[in-house]
Amino acid sequence: MKKLSLFAAATLTASASSLALPEQAFDTDGFERVTEYSYGPIASAIITSEFAHQLNVYLHPRNVGDSCQYGNIYTQSTGEHVAHADVSNVAAQVFIQQAAADIPERHLVENKRLRVSCTSAAGEDYDVLVNIPGAPIVDWQISVEPKGEFVHRPNTYGYHSSYEVTSKLNINNQNNGSRCTTLSNRGVELGLFHGEGRFGPFHSDVFTTNLTVDNSRAGQPVLYQIIECENAAGKTMAVKVFTLTNPDSIYLLEEDVIVK
């Protein structure tokens, strides 16, 4: 009976050892492009994504023989599973691996967490966690009102000679290394970012603008503005187009927010 008990105890010990949970290497650097780890098989992780739809993270091993096998992506807020991540070797790099995944549209602006299963050269299992920022969130409220006379021209469109622009941009870039810029404006500089055409790096801010635009020489038929904010994991572009050819009013012709 004693021998059986000893055998059973040894079996249970071995079974418990085989079912031991992997150690976790946490991301303590926030939602930034580069994460450095003080322990575990991965020394650093770098988000190299060009677009929010296609996540790509470089994994730099700490030692020769440290490697990762597969990964999964979850929402940061609820833990909902978003996608599987394939782990492979980076071309022309001896030791660096990359985790890559396609992100569904509905999760593009959500903060996420990449969990990569890795093994050290000594055979120790780790879950390496990487914080992934959602694409920038852009809320743009803008109005345009006539301020001058309406110029009528024969056989072509007329236009408002001047107009007042009131703009409020509420931007949450979701990480600290982000930048915003005016991509296109057809020569009309509104100084949307604290009087400038670009701003950064910054995490979040509110930008207000109020100015009168002289359109008497240019005679533009529209006010056309495109801005873009970019962080480590993606880009968000916002478009506003106002028509200036209606004698009675200036109204919004087109607007869009595109996450890339």
C-alpha positions as protocol buffer text, in pm:
chain_id: "A"
residue {
  index: 1
  type: MET
  ca { x: 0 y: 0 z: 0 }
}
residue {
  index: 2
  type: LYS
  ca { x: 284 y: 234 z: 86 }
}
residue {
  index: 3
  type: LYS
  ca { x: 459 y: 162 z: -247 }
}
residue {
  index: 4
  type: LEU
  ca { x: 137 y: 232 z: -435 }
}
residue {
  index: 5
  type: SER
  ca { x: 94 y: 562 z: -250 }
}
residue {
  index: 6
  type: LEU
  ca { x: 447 y: 668 z: -334 }
}
residue {
  index: 7
  type: PHE
  ca { x: 391 y: 578 z: -700 }
}
residue {
  index: 8
  type: ALA
  ca { x: 63 y: 769 z: -709 }
}
residue {
  index: 9
  type: ALA
  ca { x: 227 y: 1073 z: -550 }
}
residue {
  index: 10
  type: ALA
  ca { x: 510 y: 1065 z: -802 }
}
residue {
  index: 11
  type: THR
  ca { x: 260 y: 1036 z: -1088 }
}
residue {
  index: 12
  type: LEU
  ca { x: 57 y: 1331 z: -959 }
}
residue {
  index: 13
  type: THR
  ca { x: 371 y: 1540 z: -918 }
}
residue {
  index: 14
  type: ALA
  ca { x: 482 y: 1468 z: -1275 }
}
residue {
  index: 15
  type: SER
  ca { x: 132 y: 1539 z: -1405 }
}
residue {
  index: 16
  type: ALA
  ca { x: 114 y: 1870 z: -1218 }
}
residue {
  index: 17
  type: SER
  ca { x: 456 y: 1964 z: -1352 }
}
residue {
  index: 18
  type: SER
  ca { x: 351 y: 1891 z: -1709 }
}
residue {
  index: 19
  type: LEU
  ca { x: 38 y: 2106 z: -1666 }
}
residue {
  index: 20
  type: ALA
  ca { x: 223 y: 2403 z: -1516 }
}
residue {
  index: 21
  type: LEU
  ca { x: 108 y: 2732 z: -1665 }
}
residue {
  index: 22
  type: PRO
  ca { x: 359 y: 2933 z: -1869 }
}
residue {
  index: 23
  type: GLU
  ca { x: 523 y: 3231 z: -1703 }
}
residue {
  index: 24
  type: GLN
  ca { x: 402 y: 3568 z: -1827 }
}
residue {
  index: 25
  type: ALA
  ca { x: 620 y: 3850 z: -1956 }
}
residue {
  index: 26
  type: PHE
  ca { x: 410 y: 4166 z: -1926 }
}
residue {
  index: 27
  type: ASP
  ca { x: 419 y: 4479 z: -2140 }
}
residue {
  index: 28
  type: THR
  ca { x: 483 y: 4761 z: -1892 }
}
residue {
  index: 29
  type: ASP
  ca { x: 561 y: 5027 z: -2155 }
}
residue {
  index: 30
  type: GLY
  ca { x: 200 y: 5115 z: -2234 }
}
residue {
  index: 31
  type: PHE
  ca { x: 75 y: 5122 z: -2593 }
}
residue {
  index: 32
  type: GLU
  ca { x: 398 y: 5237 z: -2753 }
}
residue {
  index: 33
  type: ARG
  ca { x: 578 y: 5116 z: -3064 }
}
residue {
  index: 34
  type: VAL
  ca { x: 865 y: 4952 z: -2872 }
}
residue {
  index: 35
  type: THR
  ca { x: 833 y: 4728 z: -2567 }
}
residue {
  index: 36
  type: GLU
  ca { x: 1135 y: 4605 z: -2371 }
}
residue {
  index: 37
  type: TYR
  ca { x: 1118 y: 4306 z: -2135 }
}
residue {
  index: 38
  type: SER
  ca { x: 1343 y: 4257 z: -1832 }
}
residue {
  index: 39
  type: TYR
  ca { x: 1297 y: 3879 z: -1832 }
}
residue {
  index: 40
  type: GLY
  ca { x: 1179 y: 3593 z: -2053 }
}
residue {
  index: 41
  type: PRO
  ca { x: 1284 y: 3470 z: -2398 }
}
residue {
  index: 42
  type: ILE
  ca { x: 1194 y: 3796 z: -2577 }
}
residue {
  index: 43
  type: ALA
  ca { x: 1412 y: 4102 z: -2515 }
}
residue {
  index: 44
  type: SER
  ca { x: 1194 y: 4347 z: -2710 }
}
residue {
  index: 45
  type: ALA
  ca { x: 890 y: 4370 z: -2936 }
}
residue {
  index: 46
  type: ILE
  ca { x: 849 y: 4636 z: -3205 }
}
residue {
  index: 47
  type: ILE
  ca { x: 521 y: 4716 z: -3380 }
}
residue {
  index: 48
  type: THR
  ca { x: 604 y: 4752 z: -3750 }
}
residue {
  index: 49
  type: SER
  ca { x: 251 y: 4770 z: -3893 }
}
residue {
  index: 50
  type: GLU
  ca { x: 191 y: 5003 z: -4185 }
}
residue {
  index: 51
  type: PHE
  ca { x: -187 y: 4962 z: -4175 }
}
residue {
  index: 52
  type: ALA
  ca { x: -434 y: 4896 z: -3893 }
}
residue {
  index: 53
  type: HIS
  ca { x: -585 y: 4604 z: -4087 }
}
residue {
  index: 54
  type: GLN
  ca { x: -254 y: 4416 z: -4091 }
}
residue {
  index: 55
  type: LEU
  ca { x: -79 y: 4382 z: -3757 }
}
residue {
  index: 56
  type: ASN
  ca { x: 293 y: 4306 z: -3767 }
}
residue {
  index: 57
  type: VAL
  ca { x: 517 y: 4282 z: -3461 }
}
residue {
  index: 58
  type: TYR
  ca { x: 890 y: 4202 z: -3465 }
}
residue {
  index: 59
  type: LEU
  ca { x: 1004 y: 3979 z: -3179 }
}
residue {
  index: 60
  type: HIS
  ca { x: 1370 y: 4007 z: -3079 }
}
residue {
  index: 61
  type: PRO
  ca { x: 1487 y: 3700 z: -2879 }
}
residue {
  index: 62
  type: ARG
  ca { x: 1701 y: 3749 z: -2573 }
}
residue {
  index: 63
  type: ASN
  ca { x: 1937 y: 3457 z: -2639 }
}
residue {
  index: 64
  type: VAL
  ca { x: 2020 y: 3212 z: -2915 }
}
residue {
  index: 65
  type: GLY
  ca { x: 1768 y: 2930 z: -2892 }
}
residue {
  index: 66
  type: ASP
  ca { x: 1484 y: 3145 z: -2757 }
}
residue {
  index: 67
  type: SER
  ca { x: 1185 y: 3134 z: -2993 }
}
residue {
  index: 68
  type: CYS
  ca { x: 809 y: 3181 z: -3027 }
}
residue {
  index: 69
  type: GLN
  ca { x: 559 y: 2942 z: -3183 }
}
residue {
  index: 70
  type: TYR
  ca { x: 217 y: 3107 z: -3223 }
}
residue {
  index: 71
  type: GLY
  ca { x: 7 y: 3397 z: -3100 }
}
residue {
  index: 72
  type: ASN
  ca { x: -344 y: 3527 z: -3042 }
}
residue {
  index: 73
  type: ILE
  ca { x: -490 y: 3877 z: -3023 }
}
residue {
  index: 74
  type: TYR
  ca { x: -755 y: 3988 z: -2773 }
}
residue {
  index: 75
  type: THR
  ca { x: -934 y: 4314 z: -2699 }
}
residue {
  index: 76
  type: GLN
  ca { x: -779 y: 4496 z: -2407 }
}
residue {
  index: 77
  type: SER
  ca { x: -1111 y: 4592 z: -2245 }
}
residue {
  index: 78
  type: THR
  ca { x: -1308 y: 4264 z: -2254 }
}
residue {
  index: 79
  type: GLY
  ca { x: -1059 y: 3995 z: -2351 }
}
residue {
  index: 80
  type: GLU
  ca { x: -1262 y: 3900 z: -2659 }
}
residue {
  index: 81
  type: HIS
  ca { x: -1062 y: 3697 z: -2910 }
}
residue {
  index: 82
  type: VAL
  ca { x: -986 y: 3904 z: -3221 }
}
residue {
  index: 83
  type: ALA
  ca { x: -758 y: 3692 z: -3441 }
}
residue {
  index: 84
  type: HIS
  ca { x: -488 y: 3428 z: -3452 }
}
residue {
  index: 85
  type: ALA
  ca { x: -134 y: 3552 z: -3521 }
}
residue {
  index: 86
  type: ASP
  ca { x: 112 y: 3358 z: -3733 }
}
residue {
  index: 87
  type: VAL
  ca { x: 471 y: 3357 z: -3607 }
}
residue {
  index: 88
  type: SER
  ca { x: 752 y: 3320 z: -3860 }
}
residue {
  index: 89
  type: ASN
  ca { x: 1114 y: 3413 z: -3913 }
}
residue {
  index: 90
  type: VAL
  ca { x: 1185 y: 3755 z: -4063 }
}
residue {
  index: 91
  type: ALA
  ca { x: 1344 y: 3727 z: -4407 }
}
residue {
  index: 92
  type: ALA
  ca { x: 1717 y: 3809 z: -4413 }
}
residue {
  index: 93
  type: GLN
  ca { x: 1727 y: 3820 z: -4031 }
}
residue {
  index: 94
  type: VAL
  ca { x: 1903 y: 3537 z: -3849 }
}
residue {
  index: 95
  type: PHE
  ca { x: 1717 y: 3541 z: -3517 }
}
residue {
  index: 96
  type: ILE
  ca { x: 1427 y: 3789 z: -3538 }
}
residue {
  index: 97
  type: GLN
  ca { x: 1072 y: 3655 z: -3565 }
}
residue {
  index: 98
  type: GLN
  ca { x: 748 y: 3832 z: -3650 }
}
residue {
  index: 99
  type: ALA
  ca { x: 387 y: 3789 z: -3543 }
}
residue {
  index: 100
  type: ALA
  ca { x: 137 y: 3883 z: -3815 }
}
residue {
  index: 101
  type: ALA
  ca { x: -243 y: 3892 z: -3823 }
}
residue {
  index: 102
  type: ASP
  ca { x: -534 y: 4041 z: -4016 }
}
residue {
  index: 103
  type: ILE
  ca { x: -750 y: 4259 z: -3790 }
}
residue {
  index: 104
  type: PRO
  ca { x: -1127 y: 4266 z: -3854 }
}
residue {
  index: 105
  type: GLU
  ca { x: -1282 y: 4604 z: -3933 }
}
residue {
  index: 106
  type: ARG
  ca { x: -1483 y: 4625 z: -3611 }
}
residue {
  index: 107
  type: HIS
  ca { x: -1169 y: 4597 z: -3396 }
}
residue {
  index: 108
  type: LEU
  ca { x: -950 y: 4853 z: -3575 }
}
residue {
  index: 109
  type: VAL
  ca { x: -983 y: 5137 z: -3321 }
}
residue {
  index: 110
  type: GLU
  ca { x: -989 y: 4913 z: -3013 }
}
residue {
  index: 111
  type: ASN
  ca { x: -682 y: 4874 z: -2795 }
}
residue {
  index: 112
  type: LYS
  ca { x: -566 y: 4514 z: -2816 }
}
residue {
  index: 113
  type: ARG
  ca { x: -326 y: 4268 z: -2656 }
}
residue {
  index: 114
  type: LEU
  ca { x: -105 y: 4024 z: -2845 }
}
residue {
  index: 115
  type: ARG
  ca { x: -24 y: 3707 z: -2650 }
}
residue {
  index: 116
  type: VAL
  ca { x: 265 y: 3510 z: -2800 }
}
residue {
  index: 117
  type: SER
  ca { x: 361 y: 3161 z: -2681 }
}
residue {
  index: 118
  type: CYS
  ca { x: 739 y: 3136 z: -2655 }
}
residue {
  index: 119
  type: THR
  ca { x: 1004 y: 2898 z: -2520 }
}
residue {
  index: 120
  type: SER
  ca { x: 1346 y: 2982 z: -2380 }
}
residue {
  index: 121
  type: ALA
  ca { x: 1661 y: 2796 z: -2479 }
}
residue {
  index: 122
  type: ALA
  ca { x: 1637 y: 2619 z: -2142 }
}
residue {
  index: 123
  type: GLY
  ca { x: 1290 y: 2486 z: -2227 }
}
residue {
  index: 124
  type: GLU
  ca { x: 1089 y: 2728 z: -2010 }
}
residue {
  index: 125
  type: ASP
  ca { x: 749 y: 2828 z: -2149 }
}
residue {
  index: 126
  type: TYR
  ca { x: 639 y: 3193 z: -2151 }
}
residue {
  index: 127
  type: ASP
  ca { x: 341 y: 3394 z: -2266 }
}
residue {
  index: 128
  type: VAL
  ca { x: 480 y: 3725 z: -2393 }
}
residue {
  index: 129
  type: LEU
  ca { x: 223 y: 4007 z: -2389 }
}
residue {
  index: 130
  type: VAL
  ca { x: 238 y: 4306 z: -2626 }
}
residue {
  index: 131
  type: ASN
  ca { x: 0 y: 4603 z: -2598 }
}
residue {
  index: 132
  type: ILE
  ca { x: -132 y: 4710 z: -2940 }
}
residue {
  index: 133
  type: PRO
  ca { x: -295 y: 5054 z: -2972 }
}
residue {
  index: 134
  type: GLY
  ca { x: -610 y: 5091 z: -3174 }
}
residue {
  index: 135
  type: ALA
  ca { x: -598 y: 5328 z: -3471 }
}
residue {
  index: 136
  type: PRO
  ca { x: -635 y: 5699 z: -3384 }
}
residue {
  index: 137
  type: ILE
  ca { x: -984 y: 5821 z: -3298 }
}
residue {
  index: 138
  type: VAL
  ca { x: -1071 y: 6147 z: -3475 }
}
residue {
  index: 139
  type: ASP
  ca { x: -1384 y: 6350 z: -3397 }
}
residue {
  index: 140
  type: TRP
  ca { x: -1400 y: 6655 z: -3624 }
}
residue {
  index: 141
  type: GLN
  ca { x: -1673 y: 6917 z: -3594 }
}
residue {
  index: 142
  type: ILE
  ca { x: -1651 y: 7198 z: -3849 }
}
residue {
  index: 143
  type: SER
  ca { x: -1887 y: 7466 z: -3980 }
}
residue {
  index: 144
  type: VAL
  ca { x: -1846 y: 7717 z: -4263 }
}
residue {
  index: 145
  type: GLU
  ca { x: -2050 y: 8038 z: -4296 }
}
residue {
  index: 146
  type: PRO
  ca { x: -2054 y: 8305 z: -4572 }
}
residue {
  index: 147
  type: LYS
  ca { x: -1880 y: 8630 z: -4475 }
}
residue {
  index: 148
  type: GLY
  ca { x: -1851 y: 8822 z: -4802 }
}
residue {
  index: 149
  type: GLU
  ca { x: -2044 y: 8880 z: -5119 }
}
residue {
  index: 150
  type: PHE
  ca { x: -2136 y: 8606 z: -5363 }
}
residue {
  index: 151
  type: VAL
  ca { x: -1958 y: 8651 z: -5696 }
}
residue {
  index: 152
  type: HIS
  ca { x: -2175 y: 8564 z: -5997 }
}
residue {
  index: 153
  type: ARG
  ca { x: -1993 y: 8473 z: -6319 }
}
residue {
  index: 154
  type: PRO
  ca { x: -2147 y: 8414 z: -6662 }
}
residue {
  index: 155
  type: ASN
  ca { x: -2133 y: 8061 z: -6807 }
}
residue {
  index: 156
  type: THR
  ca { x: -1959 y: 7911 z: -6503 }
}
residue {
  index: 157
  type: TYR
  ca { x: -1999 y: 7865 z: -6129 }
}
residue {
  index: 158
  type: GLY
  ca { x: -2012 y: 8153 z: -5884 }
}
residue {
  index: 159
  type: TYR
  ca { x: -1845 y: 8149 z: -5543 }
}
residue {
  index: 160
  type: HIS
  ca { x: -1842 y: 8308 z: -5199 }
}
residue {
  index: 161
  type: SER
  ca { x: -1568 y: 8571 z: -5182 }
}
residue {
  index: 162
  type: SER
  ca { x: -1497 y: 8499 z: -4814 }
}
residue {
  index: 163
  type: TYR
  ca { x: -1618 y: 8260 z: -4546 }
}
residue {
  index: 164
  type: GLU
  ca { x: -1569 y: 8190 z: -4176 }
}
residue {
  index: 165
  type: VAL
  ca { x: -1444 y: 7849 z: -4062 }
}
residue {
  index: 166
  type: THR
  ca { x: -1505 y: 7720 z: -3709 }
}
residue {
  index: 167
  type: SER
  ca { x: -1334 y: 7388 z: -3641 }
}
residue {
  index: 168
  type: LYS
  ca { x: -1296 y: 7162 z: -3338 }
}
residue {
  index: 169
  type: LEU
  ca { x: -1078 y: 6852 z: -3361 }
}
residue {
  index: 170
  type: ASN
  ca { x: -1091 y: 6607 z: -3071 }
}
residue {
  index: 171
  type: ILE
  ca { x: -814 y: 6353 z: -3125 }
}
residue {
  index: 172
  type: ASN
  ca { x: -719 y: 6046 z: -2923 }
}
residue {
  index: 173
  type: ASN
  ca { x: -416 y: 5885 z: -3083 }
}
residue {
  index: 174
  type: GLN
  ca { x: -404 y: 5606 z: -2822 }
}
residue {
  index: 175
  type: ASN
  ca { x: -25 y: 5623 z: -2788 }
}
residue {
  index: 176
  type: ASN
  ca { x: 237 y: 5887 z: -2718 }
}
residue {
  index: 177
  type: GLY
  ca { x: 441 y: 5876 z: -3039 }
}
residue {
  index: 178
  type: SER
  ca { x: 163 y: 5978 z: -3277 }
}
residue {
  index: 179
  type: ARG
  ca { x: 143 y: 6262 z: -3529 }
}
residue {
  index: 180
  type: CYS
  ca { x: -131 y: 6438 z: -3723 }
}
residue {
  index: 181
  type: THR
  ca { x: -98 y: 6632 z: -4046 }
}
residue {
  index: 182
  type: THR
  ca { x: -303 y: 6805 z: -4315 }
}
residue {
  index: 183
  type: LEU
  ca { x: -268 y: 6583 z: -4623 }
}
residue {
  index: 184
  type: SER
  ca { x: -454 y: 6801 z: -4872 }
}
residue {
  index: 185
  type: ASN
  ca { x: -619 y: 7144 z: -4868 }
}
residue {
  index: 186
  type: ARG
  ca { x: -615 y: 7282 z: -5227 }
}
residue {
  index: 187
  type: GLY
  ca { x: -398 y: 7569 z: -5110 }
}
residue {
  index: 188
  type: VAL
  ca { x: -625 y: 7682 z: -4824 }
}
residue {
  index: 189
  type: GLU
  ca { x: -426 y: 7670 z: -4499 }
}
residue {
  index: 190
  type: LEU
  ca { x: -658 y: 7656 z: -4200 }
}
residue {
  index: 191
  type: GLY
  ca { x: -391 y: 7589 z: -3935 }
}
residue {
  index: 192
  type: LEU
  ca { x: -608 y: 7318 z: -3783 }
}
residue {
  index: 193
  type: PHE
  ca { x: -346 y: 7202 z: -3530 }
}
residue {
  index: 194
  type: HIS
  ca { x: -291 y: 7500 z: -3299 }
}
residue {
  index: 195
  type: GLY
  ca { x: -229 y: 7725 z: -3599 }
}
residue {
  index: 196
  type: GLU
  ca { x: -8 y: 7475 z: -3784 }
}
residue {
  index: 197
  type: GLY
  ca { x: -62 y: 7220 z: -4059 }
}
residue {
  index: 198
  type: ARG
  ca { x: 83 y: 6936 z: -3851 }
}
residue {
  index: 199
  type: PHE
  ca { x: 141 y: 6846 z: -3489 }
}
residue {
  index: 200
  type: GLY
  ca { x: 319 y: 6581 z: -3284 }
}
residue {
  index: 201
  type: PRO
  ca { x: 424 y: 6365 z: -3130 }
}
residue {
  index: 202
  type: PHE
  ca { x: 132 y: 6365 z: -2887 }
}
residue {
  index: 203
  type: HIS
  ca { x: -124 y: 6132 z: -2733 }
}
residue {
  index: 204
  type: SER
  ca { x: -449 y: 6331 z: -2715 }
}
residue {
  index: 205
  type: ASP
  ca { x: -552 y: 6692 z: -2764 }
}
residue {
  index: 206
  type: VAL
  ca { x: -834 y: 6924 z: -2864 }
}
residue {
  index: 207
  type: PHE
  ca { x: -762 y: 7170 z: -3148 }
}
residue {
  index: 208
  type: THR
  ca { x: -991 y: 7468 z: -3209 }
}
residue {
  index: 209
  type: THR
  ca { x: -976 y: 7705 z: -3505 }
}
residue {
  index: 210
  type: ASN
  ca { x: -1176 y: 8012 z: -3600 }
}
residue {
  index: 211
  type: LEU
  ca { x: -1072 y: 8223 z: -3897 }
}
residue {
  index: 212
  type: THR
  ca { x: -1202 y: 8399 z: -4205 }
}
residue {
  index: 213
  type: VAL
  ca { x: -1074 y: 8285 z: -4545 }
}
residue {
  index: 214
  type: ASP
  ca { x: -1042 y: 8532 z: -4833 }
}
residue {
  index: 215
  type: ASN
  ca { x: -1160 y: 8351 z: -5147 }
}
residue {
  index: 216
  type: SER
  ca { x: -1189 y: 8659 z: -5370 }
}
residue {
  index: 217
  type: ARG
  ca { x: -875 y: 8592 z: -5576 }
}
residue {
  index: 218
  type: ALA
  ca { x: -869 y: 8213 z: -5585 }
}
residue {
  index: 219
  type: GLY
  ca { x: -1241 y: 8177 z: -5653 }
}
residue {
  index: 220
  type: GLN
  ca { x: -1240 y: 7820 z: -5523 }
}
residue {
  index: 221
  type: PRO
  ca { x: -1566 y: 7627 z: -5575 }
}
residue {
  index: 222
  type: VAL
  ca { x: -1509 y: 7411 z: -5265 }
}
residue {
  index: 223
  type: LEU
  ca { x: -1332 y: 7407 z: -4930 }
}
residue {
  index: 224
  type: TYR
  ca { x: -1146 y: 7076 z: -4937 }
}
residue {
  index: 225
  type: GLN
  ca { x: -957 y: 6944 z: -4633 }
}
residue {
  index: 226
  type: ILE
  ca { x: -805 y: 6602 z: -4555 }
}
residue {
  index: 227
  type: ILE
  ca { x: -622 y: 6530 z: -4232 }
}
residue {
  index: 228
  type: GLU
  ca { x: -450 y: 6211 z: -4118 }
}
residue {
  index: 229
  type: CYS
  ca { x: -335 y: 6089 z: -3776 }
}
residue {
  index: 230
  type: GLU
  ca { x: -89 y: 5801 z: -3746 }
}
residue {
  index: 231
  type: ASN
  ca { x: 23 y: 5591 z: -3451 }
}
residue {
  index: 232
  type: ALA
  ca { x: 230 y: 5274 z: -3413 }
}
residue {
  index: 233
  type: ALA
  ca { x: -44 y: 5044 z: -3541 }
}
residue {
  index: 234
  type: GLY
  ca { x: -240 y: 5237 z: -3803 }
}
residue {
  index: 235
  type: LYS
  ca { x: -375 y: 5556 z: -3956 }
}
residue {
  index: 236
  type: THR
  ca { x: -705 y: 5741 z: -3949 }
}
residue {
  index: 237
  type: MET
  ca { x: -793 y: 5985 z: -4227 }
}
residue {
  index: 238
  type: ALA
  ca { x: -1077 y: 6240 z: -4207 }
}
residue {
  index: 239
  type: VAL
  ca { x: -1222 y: 6421 z: -4510 }
}
residue {
  index: 240
  type: LYS
  ca { x: -1439 y: 6735 z: -4521 }
}
residue {
  index: 241
  type: VAL
  ca { x: -1564 y: 6903 z: -4840 }
}
residue {
  index: 242
  type: PHE
  ca { x: -1788 y: 7213 z: -4843 }
}
residue {
  index: 243
  type: THR
  ca { x: -1942 y: 7362 z: -5157 }
}
residue {
  index: 244
  type: LEU
  ca { x: -1893 y: 7737 z: -5208 }
}
residue {
  index: 245
  type: THR
  ca { x: -2107 y: 7773 z: -5523 }
}
residue {
  index: 246
  type: ASN
  ca { x: -2453 y: 7811 z: -5371 }
}
residue {
  index: 247
  type: PRO
  ca { x: -2551 y: 8181 z: -5335 }
}
residue {
  index: 248
  type: ASP
  ca { x: -2777 y: 8111 z: -5036 }
}
residue {
  index: 249
  type: SER
  ca { x: -2550 y: 7903 z: -4813 }
}
residue {
  index: 250
  type: ILE
  ca { x: -2233 y: 7701 z: -4770 }
}
residue {
  index: 251
  type: TYR
  ca { x: -2305 y: 7338 z: -4692 }
}
residue {
  index: 252
  type: LEU
  ca { x: -2121 y: 7013 z: -4634 }
}
residue {
  index: 253
  type: LEU
  ca { x: -2089 y: 6823 z: -4960 }
}
residue {
  index: 254
  type: GLU
  ca { x: -1890 y: 6522 z: -4842 }
}
residue {
  index: 255
  type: GLU
  ca { x: -1736 y: 6386 z: -4523 }
}
residue {
  index: 256
  type: ASP
  ca { x: -1570 y: 6058 z: -4436 }
}
residue {
  index: 257
  type: VAL
  ca { x: -1351 y: 5891 z: -4175 }
}
residue {
  index: 258
  type: ILE
  ca { x: -1128 y: 5615 z: -4309 }
}
residue {
  index: 259
  type: VAL
  ca { x: -920 y: 5383 z: -4092 }
}
residue {
  index: 260
  type: LYS
  ca { x: -623 y: 5246 z: -4283 }
}
